[in-house]
């Protein structure tokens, strides 16, 4: 867990007000309330992602909600696909073979 000052220290060009704005917009989750926000490792990873989009790739503030929504959908689908793969792996060989044949068309 990291506090705001520790997260900002990871990114020399990230201001506290910018990070606070991201939390207030719901782009990043933080536990607690200002100024005592605490960020989990996954939240810091999301800060890193947003920082890259905003600072390295110049994605506009107006476009960020769409980009983040699409990424969240991709991550959710990946999770669902992992669950499906585990369910298929647990099936008998003939069922797995039939599923693979159906996927390949």
Phi, psi and omega in degrees: 000141182228147175269170184306313184298323179291322179294314180299325180297337179287339186230099184303333183259014178256122179271159178297320181295326178293314178298317178300319178300320179296320178293315181296327178282350181085011179287329182229141176266145174218144178272152180080199180227165181295145359268012185262030179301145175233135182249131174282168180304318181294327178290323177294322176298320178292322175301315179300316179297311180297319178302314179299315179300313185284317188266320183271324184254357177056039175287131185290157178300324181291331183274337185304317180302321178294313180300313181294322178298315179296318178296318178299321178294319178297314180297321178296317179296321177299319178297317179295320179295323176298318179296318178296317180298318178296320179296319179293318179300332181278359182270159176299158183306317183294326178290316178300318179297317179295320179295314179299318178297320180293323180292319182285345177079000000 
